[in-house]
Amino acid sequence: MNLVVDRDPGAGARAAAGAGDGVTPDLVALLVGDLDDRSARGIAAAVGRLITAGTLRVGDRLPTVRALANGLGVSPTTVSEAWQSLASVGAIDAQGRRGTFVRERTGPLSPRRYRRVTEGPGHFAVDLSTGTPDPALLPDLGPVIARVSRQSLTSSYLDRPVLPELEERLRWSWPFPPEELTVVDGAMDALDRIAGVVVHLGDRVVVEHPTFPPLLDLLDALGAEVVGVDLDEQGMRADQLADVLGDDVAAVFLQPRAHNPTGITLSAARAAELAEVLRPHRAVVVEDDHSGDIASGALVSLGKWLPDRTVHIRSYSKSHGPDLRLAAVGGAGELVSAVANRRLLGPGWSSRILQAVLLEMLDHAPTISAVTAARHQYAARRREVVEALTAAGVTFTGTDGINLWMQVEDERAALITLAAQGIGAAPGEPFMVRPDRPALRVTIGLLDRDVEQVARRLADAAGTTPARTPRR
């Protein structure tokens, strides 16, 4: 059976990519050569790659669900789900009896995972669901702002996007010599802009499993096929990464220290293994150092081994203040320049006033002392919780940062048990790339009192089993 792709008459008669003679592509034949996974997700990703490559063009009409299902030997439901996935990112357009056509992408997805983490059932006496730093441990901005307010920072839209003094300071502290460096409006802005450069519809992208929900929402919005690689106590597992890598993997996203949600920090030995696995492939490495100087672990970057393919992000929200809205992006010159150039068509630059505040804070003795004290305080709080959970036999991960990944018998029951005691935690499912053992993300960095008591309640909730429905 040959299932060719027709063209929407309104789009004009165009030849298939590479054909040049007006012959429409045989979609089944194209898919069979690029379809290791015949699930709905696999089919959607394969079609997405054909669209990205230009083999399928805007206006091309796709086969019917039933016809394609017969050609691939899968159920119509599977193809229908694949079509729904492609429609959700604006890649195709179902026009009823006229058929389903390739369209210009609009990316209408909403951040469903992120909303599940942030829209809890209500306010808690002890809310450990947020993943945010303790406001009481943030440096005092007042003296720094007063000093910066007397400076003349910019008089022209044509000034450089990054204050020269800040760029010099960042380059001095970067984990590897960056070819280019810029500043954007926080870590998520950086991830969004970098992903927009390196990830295209249908690309395979590797992330840690579990990982930060907004990153998964972002990759869904781009129409990527996301592959999760497990972590152990040293970071992303090199053996699993080797198993999933191929030339169709566009990027690998990593959190090098104080991983959210697990609290794991990448070791130097593991980073070297990952770099060796990645070396023969084309994938770009994107590192999100979101915790910065409040992390206790040493920063290790794959840029030490792969400097021309690594983009490193350093955020200052958790260490110096969320309202600074600043993150530095440095590394592979072509990619960082692409981000900076694209911003010229939007915001242009991040506030140079805020950049000056950050520069002042990085060398301001009271600020340095405050960040150091916060790092020690977060580590002490973690130790107290860990001791209680260990004594109760609860399984958890990580040694660093403000978050802890705690396995539970039943996610919903554990959340309800904690909520009844005035304690909030984040559900684990939004952090997961694939189904796994139930867990909760707990922001233990916010525990400034009654640490031992709250830890015991966390331990009790971890072993909570769902209530059974009585028989009638």
C-alpha positions as CSV (number, residue, x, y, z in Angstrom):
1,M,0.0,0.0,0.0
2,N,1.4,3.4,-1.0
3,L,0.0,6.3,1.0
4,V,1.1,9.4,-0.7
5,V,0.8,12.9,0.8
6,D,-1.5,15.1,-1.3
7,R,-1.2,18.8,-1.4
8,D,-3.7,21.4,-0.4
9,P,-4.7,23.2,-3.6
10,G,-4.6,26.5,-1.8
11,A,-0.9,26.0,-1.0
12,G,0.1,25.6,-4.6
13,A,1.6,22.7,-6.5
14,R,4.9,22.0,-4.9
15,A,7.3,19.1,-5.3
16,A,8.3,16.9,-2.4
17,A,11.5,17.8,-0.7
18,G,14.4,16.5,-2.8
19,A,12.2,15.2,-5.6
20,G,11.8,18.3,-7.6
21,D,9.4,16.6,-10.1
22,G,6.0,17.1,-8.4
23,V,5.9,13.6,-7.1
24,T,4.3,13.5,-3.6
25,P,6.2,11.6,-0.9
26,D,5.0,8.1,0.2
27,L,4.5,8.8,3.9
28,V,4.6,5.1,5.0
29,A,7.9,4.5,3.3
30,L,9.3,7.7,4.8
31,L,8.1,6.7,8.3
32,V,9.3,3.1,8.2
33,G,12.8,4.3,7.7
34,D,12.6,6.6,10.7
35,L,10.3,4.8,13.1
36,D,11.8,2.6,15.8
37,D,8.9,3.5,18.1
38,R,5.4,2.8,16.7
39,S,3.7,4.3,19.6
40,A,1.6,7.5,19.2
41,R,4.6,9.5,20.6
42,G,7.0,7.8,18.2
43,I,4.8,8.4,15.1
44,A,4.3,12.1,16.1
45,A,8.0,12.6,16.5
46,A,8.8,10.9,13.2
47,V,6.3,13.1,11.3
48,G,7.6,16.1,13.1
49,R,11.1,15.4,11.9
50,L,9.8,15.1,8.4
51,I,8.2,18.5,8.7
52,T,11.3,20.0,10.2
53,A,13.5,18.6,7.4
54,G,11.2,20.0,4.8
55,T,10.2,16.6,3.4
56,L,6.6,17.5,4.5
57,R,5.8,21.1,3.7
58,V,3.2,23.5,4.7
59,G,0.0,22.7,2.8
60,D,0.8,19.0,2.4
61,R,-2.3,16.8,3.1
62,L,-1.7,13.8,5.3
63,P,-3.3,10.3,4.8
64,T,-6.4,9.5,6.8
65,V,-6.0,8.0,10.2
66,R,-7.3,4.7,9.1
67,A,-5.2,4.5,6.0
68,L,-2.0,5.4,7.8
69,A,-2.8,2.9,10.6
70,N,-3.2,0.1,8.0
71,G,0.0,1.1,6.3
72,L,2.0,1.1,9.6
73,G,0.3,-1.9,11.1
74,V,-0.9,0.0,14.2
75,S,-4.4,0.8,15.5
76,P,-6.3,3.9,14.3
77,T,-6.3,5.0,17.9
78,T,-2.5,5.2,17.9
79,V,-2.4,7.3,14.8
80,S,-5.2,9.5,16.1
81,E,-3.3,10.2,19.3
82,A,-0.2,11.1,17.2
83,W,-2.2,13.5,15.1
84,Q,-3.6,15.1,18.3
85,S,-0.1,15.6,19.6
86,L,1.0,17.2,16.4
87,A,-2.1,19.4,16.4
88,S,-1.5,20.5,20.0
89,V,1.9,22.1,18.9
90,G,0.3,23.6,15.8
91,A,2.1,21.4,13.4
92,I,-1.0,20.0,11.5
93,D,-4.5,21.3,11.0
94,A,-7.5,19.0,10.7
95,Q,-10.1,20.5,8.3
96,G,-12.9,17.9,8.5
97,R,-13.8,16.3,5.2
98,R,-11.1,18.3,3.4
99,G,-8.4,16.4,5.3
100,T,-5.5,17.0,7.6
101,F,-2.7,19.4,6.4
102,V,0.7,20.4,7.5
103,R,0.6,24.0,8.8
104,E,2.8,26.7,10.1
105,R,3.5,25.9,13.8
106,T,2.0,28.1,16.5
107,G,2.9,26.2,19.6
108,P,-0.3,26.7,21.7
109,L,0.6,24.3,24.5
110,S,0.1,25.4,28.1
111,P,2.5,24.6,31.0
112,R,0.4,21.8,32.4
113,R,3.2,20.2,34.5
114,Y,4.3,23.5,35.9
115,R,0.7,24.3,36.9
116,R,0.3,21.0,38.7
117,V,3.3,21.9,40.9
118,T,2.3,25.5,41.6
119,E,-1.5,25.3,41.9
120,G,-1.8,23.3,45.1
121,P,-5.0,22.8,47.2
122,G,-4.5,25.9,49.3
123,H,-2.2,27.7,51.8
124,F,-0.2,25.6,54.3
125,A,1.2,26.5,57.6
126,V,4.4,24.9,56.3
127,D,4.6,25.0,52.5
128,L,7.4,22.9,51.2
129,S,6.0,22.7,47.6
130,T,7.5,25.8,46.0
131,G,11.1,25.1,45.2
132,T,11.9,28.7,46.1
133,P,14.7,30.0,48.4
134,D,14.0,31.2,52.0
135,P,13.4,35.0,51.7
136,A,15.0,35.4,55.2
137,L,18.3,34.0,53.8
138,L,18.5,36.3,50.8
139,P,21.1,39.2,50.9
140,D,19.9,42.7,51.7
141,L,19.6,44.6,48.4
142,G,19.1,48.0,50.0
143,P,22.8,49.1,50.4
144,V,23.7,47.8,47.0
145,I,20.8,49.5,45.2
146,A,21.7,52.8,46.9
147,R,25.2,52.6,45.6
148,V,24.2,51.7,42.1
149,S,21.5,54.4,41.9
150,R,24.3,57.0,41.7
151,Q,25.8,55.5,38.6
152,S,25.0,56.4,35.0
153,L,24.6,53.1,33.3
154,T,23.2,53.7,29.8
155,S,22.2,56.5,27.5
156,S,21.6,54.6,24.3
157,Y,19.7,51.6,22.9
158,L,23.0,50.9,21.1
159,D,25.0,50.2,24.2
160,R,26.3,46.6,24.6
161,P,23.8,44.2,26.0
162,V,26.1,43.2,28.8
163,L,27.9,45.7,31.0
164,P,31.6,45.3,30.2
165,E,32.6,45.1,33.8
166,L,30.0,42.3,34.5
167,E,31.1,40.4,31.5
168,E,34.7,40.5,32.7
169,R,33.6,39.3,36.1
170,L,31.5,36.5,34.7
171,R,34.2,35.3,32.4
172,W,36.7,35.1,35.3
173,S,34.3,32.8,37.3
174,W,33.0,30.7,34.4
175,P,33.7,26.9,34.7
176,F,35.3,26.9,31.2
177,P,36.5,29.7,28.8
178,P,33.3,30.7,27.0
179,E,33.5,31.7,23.4
180,E,30.6,34.1,23.9
181,L,28.6,35.3,26.9
182,T,25.4,37.2,27.4
183,V,22.8,38.0,30.1
184,V,19.1,37.1,29.9
185,D,16.1,37.4,32.2
186,G,16.5,34.3,34.4
187,A,17.2,30.6,34.0
188,M,13.9,29.8,32.3
189,D,14.3,32.6,29.8
190,A,17.7,31.2,29.0
191,L,16.4,27.6,28.6
192,D,13.6,28.9,26.4
193,R,15.9,30.9,24.1
194,I,18.5,28.2,23.8
195,A,15.9,25.5,23.2
196,G,14.4,27.7,20.5
197,V,17.8,27.7,18.7
198,V,18.8,24.1,19.0
199,V,15.5,22.1,19.2
200,H,13.1,21.7,16.3
201,L,9.9,19.8,15.8
202,G,10.4,16.1,16.1
203,D,14.0,16.3,17.5
204,R,14.9,13.8,20.2
205,V,16.1,15.6,23.4
206,V,17.6,13.9,26.4
207,V,16.9,15.1,29.9
208,E,17.5,13.8,33.4
209,H,14.7,11.6,34.9
210,P,13.1,13.2,36.9
211,T,13.6,16.8,35.9
212,F,12.2,20.3,36.2
213,P,8.5,20.4,35.0
214,P,8.7,23.7,33.1
215,L,11.6,22.3,31.0
216,L,9.3,19.4,30.0
217,D,6.5,21.8,29.2
218,L,8.9,23.9,27.1
219,L,10.1,20.8,25.1
220,D,6.5,19.7,24.6
221,A,5.7,23.1,23.2
222,L,8.5,22.8,20.7
223,G,7.3,19.4,19.6
224,A,10.4,17.5,20.7
225,E,10.5,13.8,21.6
226,V,11.8,13.8,25.2
227,V,13.9,10.9,26.4
228,G,14.6,10.5,30.2
229,V,17.9,9.1,31.5
230,D,18.0,8.0,35.1
231,L,20.3,9.5,37.8
232,D,22.4,7.9,40.5
233,E,24.3,9.5,43.3
234,Q,26.9,10.9,40.8
235,G,24.5,12.3,38.2
236,M,23.1,11.3,34.9
237,R,24.0,7.6,34.1
238,A,26.5,7.4,31.3
239,D,25.5,3.9,30.3
240,Q,21.9,4.9,29.8
241,L,22.9,8.0,27.9
242,A,25.1,5.8,25.5
243,D,22.0,3.6,24.9
244,V,19.8,6.5,23.7
245,L,22.2,8.7,21.9
246,G,22.1,9.0,18.1
247,D,22.5,11.6,15.4
248,D,18.8,12.5,15.9
249,V,19.4,13.7,19.4
250,A,19.7,17.5,19.2
251,A,20.4,18.3,22.8
252,V,21.1,17.0,26.3
253,F,19.9,19.1,29.2
254,L,21.6,18.8,32.5
255,Q,21.6,20.4,36.0
256,P,25.2,20.1,37.2
257,R,24.6,20.6,40.9
258,A,21.8,20.7,43.5
259,H,19.5,19.1,40.9
260,N,15.8,20.0,41.1
261,P,14.1,17.8,42.3
262,T,16.6,15.2,43.4
263,G,19.4,17.3,45.1
264,I,22.0,15.3,43.2
265,T,25.3,17.0,42.2
266,L,27.3,15.8,39.2
267,S,30.7,14.4,40.0
268,A,33.8,15.2,38.1
269,A,34.3,11.5,37.2
270,R,30.8,11.2,35.9
271,A,31.1,14.4,33.9
272,A,34.1,13.0,32.2
273,E,32.2,9.8,31.3
274,L,29.3,11.7,29.9
275,A,31.6,13.9,27.8
276,E,33.3,10.8,26.4
277,V,29.9,9.3,25.5
278,L,28.8,12.5,23.8
279,R,32.0,13.2,21.9
280,P,31.1,11.2,18.7
281,H,27.6,12.7,18.5
282,R,26.3,16.1,17.5
283,A,24.1,16.8,20.5
284,V,24.5,20.2,22.2
285,V,24.9,20.2,26.0
286,V,22.8,22.7,27.9
287,E,23.7,23.1,31.6
288,D,21.4,24.8,34.0
289,D,23.2,25.9,37.2
290,H,20.1,27.3,38.8
291,S,21.2,27.1,42.5
292,G,24.6,28.8,42.0
293,D,26.4,29.8,45.2
294,I,23.9,28.3,47.6
295,A,24.8,24.8,46.4
296,S,27.4,23.0,48.6
297,G,28.8,20.8,45.9
298,A,31.6,21.8,43.5
299,L,30.5,23.0,40.1
300,V,31.6,20.6,37.2
301,S,30.8,21.5,33.6
302,L,31.0,19.4,30.5
303,G,32.4,22.5,28.9
304,K,35.8,21.4,30.3
305,W,35.7,18.6,27.7
306,L,33.2,19.9,25.0
307,P,33.6,23.7,25.1
308,D,32.4,24.2,21.5
309,R,29.1,22.3,22.1
310,T,28.3,23.3,25.7
311,V,26.1,26.2,26.8
312,H,26.2,26.9,30.5
313,I,23.5,28.9,32.3
314,R,24.1,30.4,35.7
315,S,21.1,31.9,37.5
316,Y,21.3,34.3,40.5
317,S,17.6,34.0,41.6
318,K,18.1,31.5,44.4
319,S,21.3,32.9,45.7
320,H,21.0,36.7,45.3
321,G,17.3,37.3,44.8
322,P,14.4,36.1,42.5
323,D,13.5,39.7,41.5
324,L,16.9,40.2,39.9
325,R,15.6,38.1,37.0
326,L,19.1,37.6,35.7
327,A,21.0,34.6,34.4
328,A,24.3,34.5,32.5
329,V,24.6,32.3,29.4
330,G,28.0,31.4,28.1
331,G,29.8,28.8,26.0
332,A,29.5,27.7,22.4
333,G,29.9,31.0,20.4
334,E,27.5,30.3,17.6
335,L,24.6,29.3,19.9
336,V,25.1,32.1,22.4
337,S,25.4,34.6,19.6
338,A,22.2,33.3,18.1
339,V,20.4,33.9,21.4
340,A,21.8,37.4,21.7
341,N,20.9,38.3,18.1
342,R,17.4,37.0,18.5
343,R,16.9,39.2,21.6
344,L,17.7,42.2,19.5
345,L,14.3,41.7,17.8
346,G,12.6,41.6,21.2
347,P,13.7,43.0,24.6
348,G,17.1,43.8,23.2
349,W,18.9,43.5,26.6
350,S,18.3,42.8,30.2
351,S,18.2,45.9,32.5
352,R,21.6,47.3,32.9
353,I,20.5,48.7,36.2
354,L,19.9,45.2,37.5
355,Q,23.2,44.0,35.9
356,A,25.0,46.7,37.9
357,V,23.2,45.6,41.0
358,L,24.4,42.0,40.4
359,L,27.9,43.2,39.7
360,E,28.0,45.1,42.9
361,M,26.7,42.1,44.9
362,L,29.2,39.7,43.5
363,D,32.1,41.7,45.1
364,H,30.1,43.2,48.0
365,A,31.5,41.7,51.3
366,P,28.2,41.7,53.2
367,T,26.4,40.0,50.3
368,I,29.2,37.4,50.0
369,S,28.8,36.7,53.7
370,A,25.0,36.4,53.4
371,V,25.2,34.0,50.5
372,T,27.8,31.9,52.4
373,A,25.6,31.8,55.5
374,A,22.6,30.8,53.4
375,R,24.6,27.9,51.9
376,H,25.6,26.7,55.4
377,Q,22.0,27.1,56.7
378,Y,20.5,25.1,53.8
379,A,23.0,22.3,54.3
380,A,22.2,22.2,58.1
381,R,18.5,22.0,57.4
382,R,19.1,19.2,54.9
383,R,21.1,17.2,57.4
384,E,18.4,17.4,60.0
385,V,15.7,16.2,57.6
386,V,17.9,13.5,56.2
387,E,18.7,12.1,59.7
388,A,15.0,11.8,60.5
389,L,14.1,10.2,57.1
390,T,17.0,7.8,57.4
391,A,16.0,6.7,60.8
392,A,12.5,6.0,59.5
393,G,13.7,4.0,56.5
394,V,12.4,6.4,53.9
395,T,14.1,6.3,50.5
396,F,15.3,9.7,49.2
397,T,18.0,11.1,47.0
398,G,20.7,13.8,46.9
399,T,23.1,15.6,49.1
400,D,22.8,19.2,47.9
401,G,20.5,22.2,47.5
402,I,17.1,23.1,48.8
403,N,15.1,20.2,47.4
404,L,14.8,16.6,48.3
405,W,13.1,13.7,46.3
406,M,11.3,11.4,48.6
407,Q,9.8,8.2,47.5
408,V,6.3,7.3,48.9
409,E,3.9,4.4,48.8
410,D,1.2,6.5,47.2
411,E,1.6,10.0,45.9
412,R,-2.0,11.2,46.4
413,A,-2.4,9.7,49.8
414,A,0.9,11.2,50.9
415,L,-0.1,14.7,49.8
416,I,-3.5,14.4,51.5
417,T,-1.8,13.1,54.7
418,L,0.6,16.0,54.8
419,A,-2.1,18.6,53.8
420,A,-4.2,17.5,56.7
421,Q,-1.3,18.4,59.0
422,G,-0.8,21.8,57.4
423,I,2.2,20.7,55.3
424,G,2.5,21.2,51.5
425,A,4.7,19.3,49.1
426,A,4.9,19.0,45.4
427,P,3.6,16.0,43.6
428,G,6.2,13.9,41.9
429,E,4.4,13.0,38.6
430,P,4.9,16.4,36.9
431,F,8.7,15.9,37.3
432,M,8.7,12.5,35.6
433,V,9.5,11.9,31.9
434,R,8.0,8.4,32.2
435,P,6.0,6.5,34.9
436,D,8.1,5.6,37.9
437,R,7.8,4.9,41.6
438,P,5.6,7.5,43.4
439,A,7.5,10.4,44.9
440,L,7.2,13.9,46.3
441,R,9.5,16.9,45.8
442,V,10.0,18.6,49.2
443,T,11.7,22.0,49.5
444,I,13.5,21.3,52.7
445,G,15.4,24.6,52.4
446,L,12.3,26.4,53.7
447,L,12.2,24.5,57.0
448,D,13.4,27.1,59.4
449,R,11.7,25.7,62.5
450,D,10.3,22.4,64.0
451,V,12.6,20.6,61.5
452,E,12.6,17.3,63.4
453,Q,8.8,17.3,63.9
454,V,8.1,18.1,60.2
455,A,10.6,15.5,59.1
456,R,8.8,12.9,61.2
457,R,5.5,13.8,59.5
458,L,7.2,13.5,56.1
459,A,8.4,10.1,57.1
460,D,4.9,9.0,58.2
461,A,3.4,10.3,55.0
462,A,5.9,8.4,52.9
463,G,4.6,5.1,54.2
464,T,0.9,6.1,53.9
465,T,-1.1,3.6,51.9
466,P,-4.3,4.5,50.1
467,A,-7.5,3.8,51.9
468,R,-9.4,0.8,50.7
469,T,-12.9,1.1,49.5
470,P,-15.2,-1.0,51.8
471,R,-17.0,-3.9,50.2
472,R,-20.7,-3.7,50.0
